[in-house]
Amino acid sequence: MSDEPRFAKGDLNGVMAAYPHVADWVRDFEQRYGSRPIYYGPLDRGAMKTRPLNLIYVTREPIFVHIYEPPADDDGGGTILWFGLEPQLTEEEENIRR
């Protein structure tokens, strides 16, 4: 197995095409907040220096995390929000899991 990331840094469209749950999240987020996150790739120390802080990183596919810091003049400004992005199991998959 390769250690090379599947998606290049900045390739949010590629991530969204491969993972509908990420695409749904980004569309909803854009509609609500008026901004589009960037795809950061695997998390490293430089991520927290990214400004504005609005990025998605991969933990282990298909699970991603969105980090967002609202602007200071918005509700929640100055607070860093973390959202887990994971696919939802279908009813059939849920029954198998049980």
C-alpha positions in Angstrom: 0.0 0.0 0.0 1.3 3.4 -1.0 1.9 6.2 1.6 1.1 8.8 -1.2 -2.1 10.7 -0.5 -4.9 9.9 -2.8 -5.8 13.6 -3.2 -3.5 16.5 -3.7 -3.6 19.4 -1.3 -6.2 21.8 -2.6 -8.2 19.1 -4.5 -11.5 19.6 -2.7 -13.4 18.9 -6.0 -11.7 15.5 -6.2 -12.6 14.6 -2.6 -16.2 15.8 -3.2 -16.5 13.6 -6.3 -15.2 10.6 -4.5 -17.1 11.1 -1.2 -20.7 12.3 -1.5 -20.9 12.9 2.3 -18.1 15.5 2.0 -19.8 17.1 -1.1 -23.1 17.4 0.8 -21.3 19.0 3.8 -19.4 21.5 1.7 -22.6 22.6 -0.2 -24.5 23.0 3.0 -21.6 24.9 4.6 -21.2 27.2 1.7 -24.9 28.0 1.7 -24.9 28.7 5.4 -21.5 30.5 5.8 -20.8 31.9 2.4 -17.3 30.4 2.2 -15.7 27.3 0.8 -13.2 25.3 2.9 -9.9 24.2 1.3 -8.8 20.6 1.2 -5.6 20.4 3.3 -4.7 16.8 3.0 -3.1 14.9 5.9 -2.9 17.2 9.0 0.4 18.6 10.0 1.7 21.4 12.3 1.3 24.0 9.5 -2.5 23.6 9.4 -3.2 25.8 12.3 -1.3 28.6 10.7 -3.6 28.6 7.7 -5.7 31.7 7.6 -8.6 32.0 7.3 -8.9 28.7 9.2 -11.4 26.9 7.1 -9.9 23.5 6.0 -10.8 19.9 5.6 -8.3 17.2 6.3 -8.3 13.4 6.0 -8.0 11.2 9.0 -8.5 7.8 7.3 -10.7 7.6 4.2 -13.7 7.9 4.2 -13.5 10.0 7.4 -12.5 13.7 7.2 -12.5 16.6 9.6 -13.5 20.2 8.9 -11.9 22.9 11.1 -13.5 26.3 10.9 -12.9 29.5 12.8 -15.7 32.0 12.2 -14.6 35.6 11.6 -14.2 37.7 14.8 -17.3 39.8 14.0 -19.5 36.7 13.4 -21.4 34.6 16.0 -18.8 32.2 17.5 -15.9 34.4 16.3 -12.6 33.4 17.9 -13.8 29.9 18.5 -12.4 27.0 16.5 -15.0 24.5 15.5 -14.3 20.9 14.5 -16.7 18.8 12.5 -16.4 15.1 11.8 -17.4 14.2 8.2 -18.3 10.5 7.9 -20.6 8.6 5.6 -23.9 7.4 7.1 -24.7 3.7 7.0 -27.6 2.6 4.9 -30.3 0.7 6.7 -28.9 -2.6 5.2 -25.4 -1.7 6.4 -26.7 -0.9 9.8 -28.5 -4.2 10.1 -25.2 -6.0 9.1 -23.3 -4.1 11.7 -25.7 -5.3 14.5 
